[in-house]
Amino acid sequence: TTGLTPRGLRSLAADRRCSRENLLMAARPTYQTEPAALRELIWDQGSITALQMMRIAAWKSARGLASLTLNSEEAIRTRTASALSAIRPWRDADVLVPDVDWIAWREAAAMAIGSKRKGTGLLALDGFGYPMASAFLTLLAPSAFPVIDRWTVKALYGAATGNYQRSLVYVHFAQTLTSHAVRFPWAKTIHQVDQAVMAAAMGCVHDERPCECLPFPVTRFPS
């Protein structure tokens, strides 16, 4: 016997998970490290260069780089400049505070990300879906925008989900993350909350919710 109480055992398990996560973070190759140093440079430029786009995309998913090379430098410059302009009011915003104007937030995010069908925003570029586009918004304004992908969507909404690559879902997803931020007190931005939820979801093996990894109930997927 360890001599630990059940609470102590849970704490020990959590510490071990954190240690494993820290080791995994340390072992990541350079291309998987968030290129936060680009943030201020990009804002000063007003657009994103082709090389900067590849570095950000590699952080999100190294597998998606090939299709990104199909974009012309002019298309990259034009689309990213428009995206930066759309989210500029949110550059230093913190959505973990009360009284966020979520209508304005959704409008800004939707304008920056755009529509694949209509050929607008970042989605007009080859290689972009909502997960990739949201990663670019997150890099540029980590206190305002989270990364939405299949791991975090499943963590919040469970298996009963539909098409999450829509502005309606993205804003609901962000609001849901903010409501769970209190459960991750070390997370100081919505991006850190989405990272915490993603890490917990990737390591979770429980069949029912709430659980030790994801200590909140499944949220109904927005229709």
Accessible surface in RSA format (square Angstrom, percent):
REM  Atomic radii and reference values for relative SASA: ProtOr
REM  Chains: A
REM  Algorithm: Lee & Richards
REM  Probe-radius: 1.40
REM  Slices: 20
REM RES _ NUM      All-atoms   Total-Side   Main-Chain    Non-polar    All polar
REM                ABS   REL    ABS   REL    ABS   REL    ABS   REL    ABS   REL
RES THR A   1   184.16 131.0  97.53  98.9  86.63 206.5  92.00 123.6  92.16 139.3
RES THR A   2    98.51  70.1  62.45  63.3  36.07  86.0  67.16  90.2  31.35  47.4
RES GLY A   3    69.63  85.9   0.00   N/A  69.63  85.9  38.08 104.5  31.54  70.6
RES LEU A   4    83.93  46.7  64.66  46.3  19.27  48.4  66.37  46.6  17.55  47.2
RES THR A   5    86.03  61.2  80.99  82.1   5.04  12.0  75.08 100.8  10.96  16.6
RES PRO A   6    95.11  69.3  92.09  83.9   3.02  11.0  94.70  78.2   0.40   2.5
RES ARG A   7   186.94  78.5 185.17  94.4   1.77   4.2  55.59  76.0 131.35  79.6
RES GLY A   8    21.57  26.6   0.00   N/A  21.57  26.6  18.43  50.6   3.15   7.0
RES LEU A   9    80.05  44.6  75.77  54.2   4.27  10.7  76.08  53.4   3.97  10.7
RES ARG A  10   128.08  53.8 124.33  63.4   3.75   8.9  50.27  68.7  77.81  47.2
RES SER A  11    60.86  51.4  52.85  70.5   8.01  18.4  30.85  65.7  30.01  42.0
RES LEU A  12    59.89  33.4  57.45  41.1   2.44   6.1  59.34  41.7   0.55   1.5
RES ALA A  13    38.37  35.3  33.71  52.0   4.67  10.6  37.25  52.5   1.12   3.0
RES ALA A  14    33.48  30.8  32.89  50.8   0.59   1.3  33.13  46.6   0.35   0.9
RES ASP A  15    83.04  58.2  80.51  80.1   2.53   6.0  22.61  53.2  60.44  60.3
RES ARG A  16   140.91  59.2 138.68  70.7   2.23   5.3  40.61  55.5 100.30  60.8
RES ARG A  17    65.65  27.6  64.91  33.1   0.75   1.8  28.74  39.3  36.91  22.4
RES CYS A  18    69.46  52.5  68.56  76.5   0.90   2.1  19.47  49.3  49.99  53.9
RES SER A  19    59.46  50.2  55.60  74.2   3.86   8.9  29.10  62.0  30.37  42.5
RES ARG A  20   133.07  55.9 131.65  67.1   1.43   3.4  62.58  85.5  70.49  42.7
RES GLU A  21    66.48  38.2  65.16  49.3   1.32   3.1  27.32  52.8  39.15  32.0
RES ASN A  22    99.44  68.6  93.92  90.8   5.52  13.3  25.55  61.5  73.89  71.4
RES LEU A  23   126.63  70.5 123.17  88.1   3.47   8.7 123.82  87.0   2.82   7.6
RES LEU A  24   123.24  68.6 120.00  85.9   3.24   8.1 120.35  84.5   2.89   7.8
RES MET A  25   106.99  55.4  94.77  62.7  12.22  29.1  82.50  70.1  24.49  32.4
RES ALA A  26    86.54  79.6  46.75  72.1  39.79  90.5  59.50  83.8  27.04  71.6
RES ALA A  27    79.84  73.4  46.78  72.2  33.06  75.2  58.46  82.3  21.38  56.6
RES ARG A  28    91.45  38.4  73.65  37.5  17.80  42.4  13.18  18.0  78.27  47.4
RES PRO A  29    59.13  43.1  47.54  43.3  11.59  42.1  59.13  48.8   0.00   0.0
RES THR A  30   121.19  86.2 108.76 110.3  12.42  29.6  74.64 100.3  46.55  70.4
RES TYR A  31   108.98  50.9  96.43  54.9  12.54  32.6  74.14  55.7  34.84  43.0
RES GLN A  32    64.70  36.2  64.35  47.0   0.34   0.8   8.35  17.8  56.34  42.7
RES THR A  33    79.97  56.9  71.78  72.8   8.19  19.5  61.96  83.2  18.02  27.2
RES GLU A  34    43.51  25.0  29.44  22.3  14.07  33.5  16.33  31.6  27.18  22.2
RES PRO A  35    12.09   8.8   3.83   3.5   8.26  30.0  12.09  10.0   0.00   0.0
RES ALA A  36    44.84  41.2  36.60  56.5   8.25  18.8  37.03  52.1   7.81  20.7
RES ALA A  37    96.04  88.3  61.52  94.9  34.52  78.5  74.86 105.4  21.18  56.1
RES LEU A  38    12.37   6.9  12.37   8.8   0.00   0.0  12.37   8.7   0.00   0.0
RES ARG A  39    47.97  20.1  47.97  24.5   0.00   0.0  12.64  17.3  35.34  21.4
RES GLU A  40    98.76  56.7  98.36  74.4   0.40   0.9  60.96 117.9  37.79  30.9
RES LEU A  41    90.24  50.3  86.05  61.6   4.19  10.5  88.28  62.0   1.96   5.3
RES ILE A  42     0.00   0.0   0.00   0.0   0.00   0.0   0.00   0.0   0.00   0.0
RES TRP A  43     7.04   2.8   0.06   0.0   6.98  16.4   0.02   0.0   7.02  11.4
RES ASP A  44   117.09  82.0  81.11  80.7  35.98  85.1  29.65  69.8  87.44  87.2
RES GLN A  45    75.81  42.4  38.62  28.2  37.19  88.6  34.71  73.9  41.10  31.2
RES GLY A  46    23.25  28.7   0.00   N/A  23.25  28.7  16.97  46.6   6.28  14.1
RES SER A  47    18.43  15.6  18.43  24.6   0.00   0.0   2.66   5.7  15.78  22.1
RES ILE A  48     3.58   2.0   1.99   1.5   1.59   3.8   2.07   1.5   1.51   4.1
RES THR A  49    65.66  46.7  57.71  58.5   7.95  19.0  62.38  83.8   3.28   5.0
RES ALA A  50    26.75  24.6  22.41  34.6   4.34   9.9  22.41  31.6   4.34  11.5
RES LEU A  51   127.71  71.1 121.93  87.2   5.78  14.5 124.88  87.7   2.83   7.6
RES GLN A  52    14.12   7.9  14.12  10.3   0.00   0.0   7.44  15.8   6.68   5.1
RES MET A  53     0.00   0.0   0.00   0.0   0.00   0.0   0.00   0.0   0.00   0.0
RES MET A  54    39.87  20.6  39.03  25.8   0.84   2.0  38.04  32.3   1.83   2.4
RES ARG A  55   118.62  49.8 110.76  56.5   7.85  18.7  34.05  46.5  84.56  51.2
RES ILE A  56     0.06   0.0   0.06   0.0   0.00   0.0   0.06   0.0   0.00   0.0
RES ALA A  57     0.00   0.0   0.00   0.0   0.00   0.0   0.00   0.0   0.00   0.0
RES ALA A  58     8.08   7.4   7.45  11.5   0.63   1.4   7.45  10.5   0.63   1.7
RES TRP A  59    31.43  12.6  18.55   9.0  12.88  30.2   8.52   4.5  22.90  37.2
RES LYS A  60    51.43  25.1  31.65  19.4  19.78  47.1  12.33  11.1  39.11  41.7
RES SER A  61    33.01  27.9  25.11  33.5   7.90  18.2  24.51  52.2   8.50  11.9
RES ALA A  62    41.02  37.7  23.99  37.0  17.03  38.7  24.16  34.0  16.86  44.7
RES ARG A  63   222.66  93.5 189.07  96.4  33.59  80.0  88.20 120.5 134.46  81.5
RES GLY A  64    22.53  27.8   0.00   N/A  22.53  27.8  22.36  61.4   0.16   0.4
RES LEU A  65    52.77  29.4  52.55  37.6   0.22   0.6  52.55  36.9   0.22   0.6
RES ALA A  66    79.62  73.2  65.47 101.0  14.15  32.2  73.51 103.5   6.11  16.2
RES SER A  67    43.35  36.6  38.25  51.1   5.10  11.7  33.78  71.9   9.57  13.4
RES LEU A  68     0.05   0.0   0.00   0.0   0.05   0.1   0.00   0.0   0.05   0.1
RES THR A  69    90.36  64.3  64.56  65.4  25.81  61.5  52.53  70.6  37.83  57.2
RES LEU A  70   131.10  73.0 101.54  72.6  29.56  74.3 105.24  73.9  25.86  69.6
RES ASN A  71    20.16  13.9   4.93   4.8  15.24  36.7   3.46   8.3  16.70  16.1
RES SER A  72    64.49  54.5  50.84  67.8  13.66  31.5  52.18 111.1  12.31  17.2
RES GLU A  73   132.39  76.0 124.14  93.9   8.25  19.6  40.80  78.9  91.59  74.8
RES GLU A  74   103.70  59.5  98.38  74.4   5.32  12.7  61.34 118.6  42.36  34.6
RES ALA A  75    36.07  33.2  28.95  44.7   7.12  16.2  35.76  50.4   0.31   0.8
RES ILE A  76     1.74   1.0   1.74   1.3   0.00   0.0   1.74   1.3   0.00   0.0
RES ARG A  77   118.97  49.9 118.85  60.6   0.11   0.3  49.64  67.8  69.33  42.0
RES THR A  78    59.03  42.0  56.96  57.7   2.07   4.9  54.30  72.9   4.73   7.2
RES ARG A  79    78.29  32.9  78.15  39.8   0.13   0.3   2.89   4.0  75.39  45.7
RES THR A  80     0.17   0.1   0.11   0.1   0.06   0.1   0.17   0.2   0.00   0.0
RES ALA A  81    29.97  27.6  24.90  38.4   5.07  11.5  25.26  35.6   4.72  12.5
RES SER A  82    64.92  54.9  54.74  73.1  10.18  23.4  33.04  70.4  31.88  44.7
RES ALA A  83     2.93   2.7   1.88   2.9   1.05   2.4   2.48   3.5   0.44   1.2
RES LEU A  84     0.79   0.4   0.79   0.6   0.00   0.0   0.79   0.6   0.00   0.0
RES SER A  85    75.29  63.6  63.00  84.1  12.29  28.3  25.16  53.6  50.13  70.2
RES ALA A  86    14.58  13.4   0.54   0.8  14.04  31.9   8.51  12.0   6.07  16.1
RES ILE A  87     0.00   0.0   0.00   0.0   0.00   0.0   0.00   0.0   0.00   0.0
RES ARG A  88   107.85  45.3 101.42  51.7   6.43  15.3  55.25  75.5  52.60  31.9
RES PRO A  89   108.52  79.1  70.41  64.2  38.11 138.5  82.71  68.3  25.81 160.4
RES TRP A  90    29.57  11.9  29.57  14.3   0.00   0.0  23.95  12.8   5.62   9.1
RES ARG A  91    65.55  27.5  56.92  29.0   8.63  20.5  14.18  19.4  51.37  31.1
RES ASP A  92   130.27  91.3  98.52  98.1  31.75  75.1  41.32  97.3  88.95  88.7
RES ALA A  93    28.12  25.9  16.82  26.0  11.29  25.7  26.61  37.5   1.51   4.0
RES ASP A  94    56.85  39.8  47.34  47.1   9.52  22.5  21.30  50.1  35.55  35.5
RES VAL A  95     2.54   1.7   0.46   0.4   2.08   5.0   0.46   0.4   2.08   5.6
RES LEU A  96    50.07  27.9  19.86  14.2  30.22  76.0  20.62  14.5  29.45  79.3
RES VAL A  97    77.83  51.2  69.98  63.4   7.85  18.9  72.45  63.0   5.38  14.6
RES PRO A  98   113.13  82.4  93.28  85.0  19.85  72.1 104.92  86.6   8.21  51.0
RES ASP A  99   149.36 104.6 103.99 103.5  45.38 107.3  41.46  97.6 107.90 107.6
RES VAL A 100    27.59  18.2   6.51   5.9  21.09  50.8  11.85  10.3  15.75  42.7
RES ASP A 101    83.82  58.7  72.56  72.2  11.27  26.6  35.36  83.2  48.46  48.3
RES TRP A 102    45.15  18.1  40.81  19.8   4.34  10.2  25.82  13.8  19.33  31.4
RES ILE A 103   132.52  75.4 128.44  95.7   4.09   9.9 132.12  95.1   0.40   1.1
RES ALA A 104    34.57  31.8  31.06  47.9   3.51   8.0  31.97  45.0   2.59   6.9
RES TRP A 105     0.40   0.2   0.40   0.2   0.00   0.0   0.40   0.2   0.00   0.0
RES ARG A 106    89.65  37.6  89.58  45.7   0.06   0.1  19.21  26.3  70.43  42.7
RES GLU A 107   108.42  62.2 101.15  76.5   7.27  17.3  42.97  83.1  65.45  53.4
RES ALA A 108    11.35  10.4   5.80   8.9   5.55  12.6  10.91  15.4   0.44   1.2
RES ALA A 109     1.09   1.0   1.09   1.7   0.00   0.0   1.09   1.5   0.00   0.0
RES ALA A 110    34.32  31.6  28.16  43.5   6.16  14.0  29.03  40.9   5.28  14.0
RES MET A 111   136.77  70.8 116.86  77.3  19.91  47.4  98.26  83.5  38.51  51.0
RES ALA A 112     0.44   0.4   0.00   0.0   0.44   1.0   0.28   0.4   0.16   0.4
RES ILE A 113     0.00   0.0   0.00   0.0   0.00   0.0   0.00   0.0   0.00   0.0
RES GLY A 114    16.04  19.8   0.00   N/A  16.04  19.8   6.09  16.7   9.95  22.3
RES SER A 115    29.94  25.3  26.59  35.5   3.35   7.7  22.55  48.0   7.39  10.4
RES LYS A 116   113.95  55.6  98.21  60.3  15.74  37.5  86.03  77.4  27.92  29.7
RES ARG A 117   200.49  84.2 162.60  82.9  37.90  90.2  85.74 117.2 114.75  69.5
RES LYS A 118   139.04  67.8 107.37  65.9  31.67  75.4  58.50  52.7  80.54  85.8
RES GLY A 119    31.90  39.3   0.00   N/A  31.90  39.3  22.89  62.8   9.01  20.2
RES THR A 120    57.96  41.2  57.96  58.8   0.00   0.0  52.71  70.8   5.24   7.9
RES GLY A 121     9.52  11.7   0.00   N/A   9.52  11.7   5.26  14.4   4.26   9.5
RES LEU A 122     2.57   1.4   2.57   1.8   0.00   0.0   2.57   1.8   0.00   0.0
RES LEU A 123    11.89   6.6  11.31   8.1   0.58   1.5  11.31   7.9   0.58   1.6
RES ALA A 124    38.41  35.3   4.86   7.5  33.55  76.3   8.84  12.4  29.57  78.3
RES LEU A 125     3.79   2.1   2.96   2.1   0.83   2.1   3.58   2.5   0.21   0.6
RES ASP A 126    69.34  48.6  65.22  64.9   4.11   9.7   5.49  12.9  63.85  63.7
RES GLY A 127    30.25  37.3   0.00   N/A  30.25  37.3  12.83  35.2  17.42  39.0
RES PHE A 128     5.18   2.6   0.00   0.0   5.18  13.5   1.16   0.7   4.02  11.5
RES GLY A 129    23.65  29.2   0.00   N/A  23.65  29.2  18.59  51.0   5.06  11.3
RES TYR A 130     8.46   4.0   8.36   4.8   0.10   0.3   5.21   3.9   3.25   4.0
RES PRO A 131    25.01  18.2  25.01  22.8   0.00   0.0  25.01  20.6   0.00   0.0
RES MET A 132    13.77   7.1  12.63   8.4   1.14   2.7  12.66  10.8   1.11   1.5
RES ALA A 133     0.00   0.0   0.00   0.0   0.00   0.0   0.00   0.0   0.00   0.0
RES SER A 134     0.00   0.0   0.00   0.0   0.00   0.0   0.00   0.0   0.00   0.0
RES ALA A 135     0.00   0.0   0.00   0.0   0.00   0.0   0.00   0.0   0.00   0.0
RES PHE A 136     0.90   0.4   0.87   0.5   0.03   0.1   0.88   0.5   0.02   0.1
RES LEU A 137     0.27   0.1   0.27   0.2   0.00   0.0   0.27   0.2   0.00   0.0
RES THR A 138     0.00   0.0   0.00   0.0   0.00   0.0   0.00   0.0   0.00   0.0
RES LEU A 139     0.00   0.0   0.00   0.0   0.00   0.0   0.00   0.0   0.00   0.0
RES LEU A 140     2.81   1.6   1.78   1.3   1.03   2.6   1.78   1.2   1.03   2.8
RES ALA A 141     0.21   0.2   0.11   0.2   0.10   0.2   0.21   0.3   0.00   0.0
RES PRO A 142    27.26  19.9  27.26  24.9   0.00   0.0  27.26  22.5   0.00   0.0
RES SER A 143    29.17  24.7  28.92  38.6   0.25   0.6   6.97  14.8  22.20  31.1
RES ALA A 144     0.13   0.1   0.04   0.1   0.09   0.2   0.04   0.1   0.09   0.2
RES PHE A 145     0.00   0.0   0.00   0.0   0.00   0.0   0.00   0.0   0.00   0.0
RES PRO A 146     0.00   0.0   0.00   0.0   0.00   0.0   0.00   0.0   0.00   0.0
RES VAL A 147    12.26   8.1  11.63  10.5   0.63   1.5  11.63  10.1   0.63   1.7
RES ILE A 148     0.00   0.0   0.00   0.0   0.00   0.0   0.00   0.0   0.00   0.0
RES ASP A 149    14.36  10.1  14.36  14.3   0.00   0.0   6.32  14.9   8.03   8.0
RES ARG A 150   149.26  62.7 144.41  73.6   4.84  11.5  58.62  80.1  90.64  54.9
RES TRP A 151    76.75  30.8  75.95  36.8   0.80   1.9  68.45  36.5   8.30  13.5
RES THR A 152     1.48   1.1   1.48   1.5   0.00   0.0   1.48   2.0   0.00   0.0
RES VAL A 153     4.46   2.9   4.46   4.0   0.00   0.0   4.46   3.9   0.00   0.0
RES LYS A 154   126.02  61.5 123.72  75.9   2.30   5.5  67.91  61.1  58.11  61.9
RES ALA A 155     2.21   2.0   0.00   0.0   2.21   5.0   2.18   3.1   0.02   0.1
RES LEU A 156     0.02   0.0   0.00   0.0   0.02   0.1   0.00   0.0   0.02   0.1
RES TYR A 157     3.61   1.7   0.00   0.0   3.61   9.4   0.00   0.0   3.61   4.5
RES GLY A 158    13.58  16.7   0.00   N/A  13.58  16.7  12.58  34.5   1.00   2.2
RES ALA A 159    95.60  87.9  61.67  95.2  33.93  77.2  67.47  95.0  28.13  74.5
RES ALA A 160    88.53  81.4  64.73  99.9  23.80  54.1  78.91 111.1   9.62  25.5
RES THR A 161    54.22  38.6  21.45  21.7  32.77  78.1   3.30   4.4  50.92  77.0
RES GLY A 162    45.46  56.1   0.00   N/A  45.46  56.1  34.81  95.5  10.65  23.9
RES ASN A 163    92.86  64.0  75.08  72.6  17.78  42.8  39.89  96.0  52.97  51.2
RES TYR A 164    37.25  17.4  37.00  21.1   0.25   0.6  25.76  19.4  11.49  14.2
RES GLN A 165    74.93  41.9  61.29  44.8  13.64  32.5  11.47  24.4  63.47  48.1
RES ARG A 166    80.93  34.0  76.65  39.1   4.28  10.2  46.65  63.8  34.28  20.8
RES SER A 167    22.80  19.3  17.89  23.9   4.91  11.3   4.04   8.6  18.76  26.3
RES LEU A 168    56.84  31.7  56.52  40.4   0.32   0.8  56.52  39.7   0.32   0.9
RES VAL A 169     0.00   0.0   0.00   0.0   0.00   0.0   0.00   0.0   0.00   0.0
RES TYR A 170     0.64   0.3   0.64   0.4   0.00   0.0   0.64   0.5   0.00   0.0
RES VAL A 171    14.06   9.3  14.06  12.7   0.00   0.0  14.06  12.2   0.00   0.0
RES HIS A 172    53.19  29.1  53.19  37.0   0.00   0.0  28.21  29.1  24.98  29.1
RES PHE A 173     0.00   0.0   0.00   0.0   0.00   0.0   0.00   0.0   0.00   0.0
RES ALA A 174     0.00   0.0   0.00   0.0   0.00   0.0   0.00   0.0   0.00   0.0
RES GLN A 175    68.78  38.5  64.56  47.2   4.22  10.1  18.31  39.0  50.47  38.3
RES THR A 176    12.15   8.6   7.90   8.0   4.25  10.1   7.39   9.9   4.75   7.2
RES LEU A 177     0.00   0.0   0.00   0.0   0.00   0.0   0.00   0.0   0.00   0.0
RES THR A 178    32.48  23.1  18.57  18.8  13.91  33.1   7.71  10.4  24.77  37.4
RES SER A 179    73.07  61.7  45.04  60.1  28.02  64.6  50.67 107.9  22.40  31.4
RES HIS A 180    17.70   9.7  17.70  12.3   0.00   0.0  15.69  16.2   2.01   2.3
RES ALA A 181    16.32  15.0  13.15  20.3   3.17   7.2  13.40  18.9   2.93   7.7
RES VAL A 182   122.92  80.9 101.35  91.7  21.57  52.0 110.64  96.1  12.28  33.3
RES ARG A 183   106.82  44.9  84.60  43.1  22.22  52.9  16.39  22.4  90.43  54.8
RES PHE A 184    10.18   5.1  10.03   6.2   0.15   0.4  10.03   6.1   0.15   0.4
RES PRO A 185    92.56  67.5  76.03  69.3  16.53  60.1  84.64  69.9   7.92  49.2
RES TRP A 186   161.29  64.7 142.84  69.1  18.45  43.3 135.51  72.3  25.79  41.8
RES ALA A 187     8.37   7.7   0.00   0.0   8.37  19.0   0.13   0.2   8.24  21.8
RES LYS A 188   143.17  69.8 128.57  78.9  14.60  34.8  89.86  80.9  53.32  56.8
RES THR A 189    24.23  17.2  24.23  24.6   0.00   0.0  22.95  30.8   1.28   1.9
RES ILE A 190     0.00   0.0   0.00   0.0   0.00   0.0   0.00   0.0   0.00   0.0
RES HIS A 191     8.82   4.8   8.82   6.1   0.00   0.0   8.82   9.1   0.00   0.0
RES GLN A 192    72.55  40.6  69.75  51.0   2.80   6.7  17.68  37.6  54.87  41.6
RES VAL A 193     0.00   0.0   0.00   0.0   0.00   0.0   0.00   0.0   0.00   0.0
RES ASP A 194     4.46   3.1   4.46   4.4   0.00   0.0   0.00   0.0   4.46   4.5
RES GLN A 195    62.48  34.9  60.34  44.1   2.15   5.1  21.74  46.3  40.74  30.9
RES ALA A 196    14.86  13.7   2.39   3.7  12.46  28.3  11.49  16.2   3.36   8.9
RES VAL A 197     0.00   0.0   0.00   0.0   0.00   0.0   0.00   0.0   0.00   0.0
RES MET A 198    48.60  25.2  48.60  32.2   0.00   0.0  31.32  26.6  17.29  22.9
RES ALA A 199    35.40  32.6  24.78  38.2  10.63  24.2  28.86  40.6   6.55  17.3
RES ALA A 200    18.55  17.1  10.23  15.8   8.32  18.9  17.95  25.3   0.60   1.6
RES ALA A 201    14.37  13.2   5.12   7.9   9.26  21.1   5.70   8.0   8.67  23.0
RES MET A 202   104.93  54.3  76.74  50.8  28.19  67.1  68.95  58.6  35.98  47.7
RES GLY A 203    51.74  63.8   0.00   N/A  51.74  63.8  34.39  94.4  17.35  38.9
RES CYS A 204    30.94  23.4   8.94  10.0  22.00  51.7   3.81   9.7  27.13  29.3
RES VAL A 205   132.07  86.9 104.11  94.2  27.96  67.4 112.72  97.9  19.35  52.5
RES HIS A 206    88.55  48.4  63.15  43.9  25.40  65.0  45.97  47.4  42.58  49.5
RES ASP A 207   147.36 103.2 106.54 106.0  40.81  96.5  34.09  80.2 113.26 113.0
RES GLU A 208   140.66  80.8 132.71 100.4   7.95  18.9  49.82  96.4  90.85  74.2
RES ARG A 209    60.42  25.4  29.15  14.9  31.26  74.4  23.20  31.7  37.21  22.6
RES PRO A 210    81.55  59.4  61.77  56.3  19.78  71.9  61.85  51.1  19.71 122.5
RES CYS A 211    19.71  14.9   3.90   4.3  15.81  37.2  16.39  41.5   3.31   3.6
RES GLU A 212    80.16  46.0  50.93  38.5  29.24  69.6  33.29  64.4  46.88  38.3
RES CYS A 213    16.93  12.8   8.96  10.0   7.98  18.7   3.20   8.1  13.73  14.8
RES LEU A 214     7.02   3.9   7.02   5.0   0.00   0.0   7.02   4.9   0.00   0.0
RES PRO A 215    47.87  34.9  42.80  39.0   5.07  18.4  43.40  35.8   4.47  27.8
RES PHE A 216     0.07   0.0   0.07   0.0   0.00   0.0   0.07   0.0   0.00   0.0
RES PRO A 217    78.06  56.9  77.15  70.3   0.90   3.3  77.51  64.0   0.55   3.4
RES VAL A 218    70.38  46.3  46.72  42.3  23.66  57.0  46.72  40.6  23.66  64.2
RES THR A 219    36.07  25.7  30.75  31.2   5.32  12.7  27.43  36.8   8.64  13.1
RES ARG A 220   213.97  89.8 195.77  99.8  18.20  43.3  81.12 110.9 132.85  80.5
RES PHE A 221    31.00  15.5  18.99  11.8  12.01  31.3  18.99  11.5  12.01  34.4
RES PRO A 222    17.12  12.5   7.23   6.6   9.88  35.9  16.89  13.9   0.22   1.4
RES SER A 223   126.08 106.5  78.83 105.2  47.25 108.9  68.41 145.7  57.68  80.8
END  Absolute sums over single chains surface
CHAIN  1 A    12079.3       9775.7       2303.6       7055.3       5024.0
END  Absolute sums over all chains
TOTAL         12079.3       9775.7       2303.6       7055.3       5024.0
